[in-house]
Structures are given as structure tokens and as C-alpha cells.
Amino acid sequence: MMLLAFFNTVRVAKLIEGALATAGGFLVGYVLAMILGWMIDKYVFKRPSPAFLHRIGRMLGGLILAILVAMMVFNGGGGEGDGTGDGTGNGKSSPVNGTLDPTTPNTQPQPTPRKHLPPAEERVRVTVLGGTDVKGERFYLVEDDLTPRTLEEVKALVQQKKDATSKTLHLEVQYRAQNTLFNDHPSVSRLRIWANRTAGLAVDLPPETP
């Protein structure tokens, strides 16, 4: 229940943030349209335009910019980054070349087998952490490596595997049983959006339990 309440709080905060950004976009568009109308009257027509045209122009300017801001905020187009956290982590593997420490015990829970997944050489498995498993901005585990990673580190490791194969690489997303997430959680969405739109990967998300 506490975990569910946390996720609901995150969603409400994101919704409020998006609403404020949209309102700000309307205000900026309104003011810009007003300035543009004044400049057109002064330098193009050399005389004032009817007041109702200015009102319509200001409203349209505000609505257009508000819609653009809302599309970016609510559709995830505002960025794919994972924040500014640059923590040192607690593992021994390199965040650049992804070399795994052979002495690290493999205690990561194994995912529930899914149907129709491609062969192992054509996919990379990323575990998205939640709750108390998250340290700073390190939301991710790659394959069997237990070193928590930032999104930028995950991008480098996944890109490395993609470059090593000529076949379409699939990104297999999974969660830990004790701190499972929803598929629309921000840390999952950032990973999925980057994989789909930037890296051109097919993304396999786990089925959500009702």
C-alpha cells in the first residue's frame, strides 16, 4: 500500500507540473501574440487593427503554445535523461565498456519466462528498480550485473550490444518481485522512449497484473 501511494503521489506531482507548464505556455503565447499584433499594426499596416482581431490573435497564440507545451510534457517529449545524479555506485564494473566483475554473486531474481521472446543474443535485459532498491538516479540493472546504473550508462551498454549484432535488438524490460513497477512509471517511460525513438529498438514490457 505504501508503494502504491508513492506511485500515486508521483503521478499527481507530474500532472500538476504538466498543468503549470501548460498554463505558463498559454501566458507566454498570449504575450507574444500581443507583441506581434502591435508590431504588425505599427510597421505593416501603419494603423490600428480592430480590437476583436487582437483579442482573437492573443487567444490563438496562447492556445497554440499551450498545446505544444502539453504535447511535450504529457507525451514524454520533454527529454529522455535520467536526472543529474552521477553517484559512484557500489559495483566494480565499468560504466563505459560494461565489463562485468566475475566475482559478483548472481543473486538477481530471474524473470518469469515470456512467450515469443527472441534468442538471448538478439536481446538485452534491463531490470528497472523501484522503492528502496533505487540509489540516487540509478534505476537500472543490465543483464546479470548487480551494479545499479543511470540511464546514460544503460544507453552506452545497450548501444554497445546493438553495434555488435546485425540483427534487430530487443530491449527486454523486467522488474523485481519485491519492488515491482507499472509500465508507465517515469523511469520505465524514459528508457522505453529512448529505446524506441532514438535507438530504434523493439521493447518488450512485462504484462501488468490487474
Backbone hydrogen bonds in HBPLUS format (Angstrom, degrees):
<---DONOR---> <-ACCEPTOR-->    atom                        ^
c    i                          cat <-CA-CA->   ^        H-A-AA   ^      H-
h    n   atom  resd res      DA  || num        DHA   H-A  angle D-A-AA Bond
n    s   type  num  typ     dist DA aas  dist angle  dist       angle   num
A0005-ALA N   A0001-MET O   2.91 MM   4  6.13 156.4  1.96 147.5 154.1     1
A0006-PHE N   A0002-MET O   2.95 MM   4  6.21 147.4  2.06 142.7 151.6     2
A0007-PHE N   A0003-LEU O   3.08 MM   4  6.41 159.8  2.13 150.7 154.5     3
A0008-ASN N   A0004-LEU O   2.95 MM   4  6.21 156.9  2.01 149.1 155.8     4
A0009-THR N   A0005-ALA O   2.94 MM   4  6.13 152.8  2.01 144.3 151.5     5
A0010-VAL N   A0006-PHE O   2.97 MM   4  6.30 153.4  2.04 148.0 155.4     6
A0011-ARG N   A0007-PHE O   2.96 MM   4  6.24 157.6  2.01 148.5 154.3     7
A0012-VAL N   A0008-ASN O   2.94 MM   4  6.18 161.1  1.98 150.5 155.4     8
A0013-ALA N   A0009-THR O   2.93 MM   4  6.10 160.6  1.96 149.1 154.6     9
A0014-LYS N   A0010-VAL O   2.93 MM   4  6.16 157.9  1.98 148.6 154.5    10
A0015-LEU N   A0011-ARG O   2.89 MM   4  6.12 153.8  1.96 147.0 154.6    11
A0016-ILE N   A0012-VAL O   2.90 MM   4  6.16 161.5  1.93 153.3 157.6    12
A0017-GLU N   A0013-ALA O   2.88 MM   4  6.05 161.8  1.91 148.7 154.4    13
A0018-GLY N   A0014-LYS O   2.88 MM   4  6.07 157.3  1.93 146.1 152.3    14
A0019-ALA N   A0015-LEU O   2.91 MM   4  6.14 154.1  1.97 147.2 154.4    15
A0020-LEU N   A0016-ILE O   2.94 MM   4  6.18 161.7  1.97 154.2 158.4    16
A0021-ALA N   A0017-GLU O   2.99 MM   4  6.20 157.8  2.04 146.6 153.0    17
A0022-THR N   A0018-GLY O   2.92 MM   4  6.11 153.0  1.99 144.9 152.3    18
A0023-ALA N   A0019-ALA O   2.94 MM   4  6.19 159.2  1.98 148.5 154.0    19
A0024-GLY N   A0020-LEU O   2.90 MM   4  6.11 155.0  1.96 146.3 153.5    20
A0025-GLY N   A0021-ALA O   2.90 MM   4  6.16 149.3  2.00 142.5 151.0    21
A0026-PHE N   A0022-THR O   2.97 MM   4  6.34 151.8  2.05 147.8 154.9    22
A0027-LEU N   A0023-ALA O   3.07 MM   4  6.37 160.6  2.11 148.9 153.4    23
A0028-VAL N   A0024-GLY O   2.97 MM   4  6.22 164.1  2.00 153.5 157.4    24
A0029-GLY N   A0025-GLY O   2.90 MM   4  6.04 166.3  1.92 150.5 154.8    25
A0030-TYR N   A0026-PHE O   2.86 MM   4  6.00 153.6  1.93 148.9 156.5    26
A0031-VAL N   A0027-LEU O   3.05 MM   4  6.31 162.9  2.08 150.6 153.9    27
A0032-LEU N   A0028-VAL O   2.90 MM   4  6.12 165.8  1.92 155.4 159.8    28
A0033-ALA N   A0029-GLY O   2.94 MM   4  6.02 158.8  1.99 145.5 151.3    29
A0034-MET N   A0030-TYR O   3.04 MM   4  6.26 148.5  2.15 141.4 150.2    30
A0035-ILE N   A0031-VAL O   2.97 MM   4  6.28 157.7  2.02 151.9 157.3    31
A0036-LEU N   A0032-LEU O   2.86 MM   4  6.08 159.6  1.91 149.8 156.0    32
A0037-GLY N   A0033-ALA O   2.89 MM   4  6.04 157.3  1.94 145.4 151.2    33
A0038-TRP N   A0034-MET O   3.05 MM   4  6.28 156.4  2.11 144.3 150.5    34
A0039-MET N   A0035-ILE O   3.00 MM   4  6.25 157.9  2.05 149.9 155.6    35
A0040-ILE N   A0036-LEU O   2.96 MM   4  6.20 155.3  2.02 149.9 156.4    36
A0041-ASP N   A0037-GLY O   3.05 MM   4  6.27 162.7  2.08 149.0 153.2    37
A0042-LYS N   A0038-TRP O   3.03 MM   4  6.18 158.3  2.07 146.6 152.8    38
A0043-TYR N   A0039-MET O   2.85 MM   4  5.84 170.2  1.86 153.1 155.9    39
A0044-VAL N   A0040-ILE O   2.89 MM   4  5.01 146.3  2.00 129.8 138.1    40
A0045-PHE N   A0040-ILE O   3.04 MM   5  6.46 158.1  2.08 154.8 161.9    41
A0046-LYS N   A0041-ASP O   2.81 MM   5  5.58 113.9  2.26 135.2 152.3    42
A0053-LEU N   A0050-PRO O   3.11 MM   3  5.57 134.1  2.33 108.5 119.8    43
A0055-ARG N   A0051-ALA O   3.06 MM   4  6.42 154.7  2.12 149.2 156.3    44
A0056-ILE N   A0052-PHE O   2.97 MM   4  6.18 160.7  2.00 145.3 150.2    45
A0057-GLY N   A0053-LEU O   2.89 MM   4  6.03 160.2  1.93 146.2 152.3    46
A0058-ARG N   A0054-HIS O   2.90 MM   4  6.08 157.3  1.95 148.9 154.5    47
A0059-MET N   A0055-ARG O   3.03 MM   4  6.24 163.7  2.05 148.8 153.2    48
A0060-LEU N   A0056-ILE O   2.89 MM   4  6.10 162.9  1.92 152.9 157.9    49
A0061-GLY N   A0057-GLY O   2.91 MM   4  6.03 158.9  1.95 145.4 151.6    50
A0062-GLY N   A0058-ARG O   2.98 MM   4  6.21 160.7  2.02 149.4 154.2    51
A0063-LEU N   A0059-MET O   2.88 MM   4  6.09 163.5  1.91 151.9 156.8    52
A0064-ILE N   A0060-LEU O   2.87 MM   4  5.97 166.3  1.89 153.5 157.2    53
A0065-LEU N   A0061-GLY O   3.21 MM   4  6.31 170.8  2.22 146.6 149.2    54
A0066-ALA N   A0062-GLY O   2.93 MM   4  6.00 153.7  2.00 145.3 153.6    55
A0067-ILE N   A0063-LEU O   2.89 MM   4  6.06 156.7  1.95 150.0 155.4    56
A0068-LEU N   A0064-ILE O   3.06 MM   4  6.33 159.5  2.10 148.3 153.8    57
A0069-VAL N   A0065-LEU O   2.96 MM   4  6.17 161.4  2.00 149.3 154.1    58
A0070-ALA N   A0066-ALA O   2.91 MM   4  6.09 160.8  1.95 147.5 153.2    59
A0071-MET N   A0067-ILE O   2.93 MM   4  6.14 154.5  1.99 148.9 155.5    60
A0072-MET N   A0068-LEU O   3.13 MM   4  6.39 155.6  2.19 145.8 151.7    61
A0073-VAL N   A0069-VAL O   2.90 MM   4  6.11 159.4  1.94 154.2 160.2    62
A0074-PHE N   A0070-ALA O   2.89 MM   4  5.77 167.8  1.90 150.9 154.3    63
A0075-ASN N   A0071-MET O   3.14 MM   4  5.52 139.0  2.31 127.8 136.5    64
A0077-GLY N   A0072-MET O   2.92 MM   5  4.42 117.5  2.32 126.7 139.2    65
A0098-GLY N   A0094-SER O   3.03 MM   4  5.22 132.6  2.26 130.2 140.4    66
A0104-THR N   A0101-ASP O   3.12 MM   3  5.65 167.1  2.14 118.3 122.4    67
A0122-GLU N   A0119-PRO O   2.92 MM   3  5.45 156.8  1.97 116.1 123.9    68
A0123-ARG N   A0120-ALA O   3.28 MM   3  5.42 165.4  2.31 111.8 111.6    69
A0170-HIS N   A0122-GLU O   2.87 MM  48  6.23 159.3  1.91 143.0 149.4    70
A0124-VAL N   A0170-HIS O   2.86 MM  46  6.37 149.7  1.95 163.3 173.1    71
A0172-GLU N   A0124-VAL O   2.89 MM  48  5.95 161.9  1.92 146.2 151.7    72
A0143-GLU N   A0125-ARG O   2.72 MM  18  4.95 177.0  1.72 160.3 159.6    73
A0126-VAL N   A0172-GLU O   2.85 MM  46  6.13 165.4  1.87 163.3 165.9    74
A0174-GLN N   A0126-VAL O   3.03 MM  48  6.33 150.0  2.12 151.4 152.2    75
A0127-THR N   A0141-LEU O   2.79 MM  14  4.95 156.6  1.85 145.8 152.3    76
A0141-LEU N   A0127-THR O   2.85 MM  14  4.95 146.6  1.97 141.4 151.1    77
A0128-VAL N   A0174-GLN O   2.93 MM  46  6.34 156.9  1.98 172.4 170.7    78
A0129-LEU N   A0139-PHE O   2.61 MM  10  5.03 173.5  1.62 157.2 158.8    79
A0133-ASP N   A0130-GLY O   3.18 MM   3  5.64 152.5  2.26 137.0 134.7    80
A0134-VAL N   A0131-GLY O   3.35 MM   3  6.10 166.9  2.37 117.7 121.0    81
A0138-ARG N   A0135-LYS O   3.09 MM   3  5.51 163.0  2.12 129.2 133.3    82
A0140-TYR N   A0149-ARG O   3.22 MM   9  4.98 164.2  2.24 145.9 145.8    83
A0149-ARG N   A0140-TYR O   2.62 MM   9  4.98 151.4  1.70 145.9 155.0    84
A0145-ASP N   A0142-VAL O   3.10 MM   3  5.76 152.9  2.18 144.4 144.7    85
A0154-VAL N   A0150-THR O   3.04 MM   4  6.36 155.5  2.10 149.0 156.2    86
A0155-LYS N   A0151-LEU O   2.88 MM   4  6.15 158.3  1.93 152.0 157.6    87
A0156-ALA N   A0152-GLU O   3.18 MM   4  6.46 157.5  2.23 143.6 148.2    88
A0157-LEU N   A0153-GLU O   3.09 MM   4  6.37 161.5  2.12 150.9 155.3    89
A0158-VAL N   A0154-VAL O   2.86 MM   4  6.01 169.3  1.87 161.4 164.2    90
A0159-GLN N   A0155-LYS O   2.88 MM   4  5.92 161.3  1.91 148.4 154.4    91
A0160-GLN N   A0156-ALA O   3.01 MM   4  6.12 145.5  2.14 138.1 147.2    92
A0161-LYS N   A0157-LEU O   3.19 MM   4  6.54 153.4  2.26 144.6 150.2    93
A0162-LYS N   A0158-VAL O   2.88 MM   4  6.15 154.2  1.94 150.2 158.5    94
A0163-ASP N   A0159-GLN O   2.91 MM   4  6.08 156.5  1.97 148.1 153.2    95
A0164-ALA N   A0161-LYS O   3.12 MM   3  5.08 136.9  2.32  94.0 106.3    96
A0165-THR N   A0162-LYS O   3.28 MM   3  5.61 167.0  2.30 109.7 113.6    97
A0202-ALA N   A0169-LEU O   3.41 MM  33  6.70 157.2  2.47 147.9 151.2    98
A0171-LEU N   A0202-ALA O   2.70 MM  31  6.07 163.3  1.72 162.6 168.7    99
A0204-ASP N   A0171-LEU O   2.82 MM  33  6.05 169.7  1.83 155.5 157.6   100
A0173-VAL N   A0204-ASP O   2.94 MM  31  6.04 172.2  1.95 162.5 165.1   101
A0179-ASN N   A0176-ARG O   3.30 MM   3  5.51 140.6  2.46 102.7 112.9   102
A0185-HIS N   A0182-PHE O   3.14 MM   3  5.40 159.7  2.18 114.7 114.7   103
A0188-VAL N   A0185-HIS O   2.94 MM   3  5.29 126.4  2.23 109.5 124.1   104
A0189-SER N   A0185-HIS O   2.84 MM   4  6.08 163.1  1.87 160.7 166.5   105
A0190-ARG N   A0186-PRO O   2.92 MM   4  6.08 162.1  1.96 153.5 156.9   106
A0192-ARG N   A0188-VAL O   2.88 MM   4  6.11 165.8  1.90 156.1 160.5   107
A0193-ILE N   A0189-SER O   2.84 MM   4  5.91 166.7  1.85 153.8 157.3   108
A0194-TRP N   A0190-ARG O   3.13 MM   4  6.23 162.8  2.16 142.9 147.7   109
A0195-ALA N   A0191-LEU O   2.98 MM   4  6.15 165.8  2.00 151.1 155.4   110
A0196-ASN N   A0192-ARG O   2.88 MM   4  6.01 163.9  1.90 154.6 158.6   111
A0197-ARG N   A0193-ILE O   2.89 MM   4  5.74 160.3  1.93 149.4 154.3   112
A0198-THR N   A0194-TRP O   2.97 MM   4  5.13 144.6  2.10 127.6 138.7   113
A0199-ALA N   A0194-TRP O   3.00 MM   5  6.35 162.6  2.03 157.6 162.5   114
A0201-LEU N   A0195-ALA O   2.72 MM   6  5.17 172.4  1.73 148.7 147.9   115
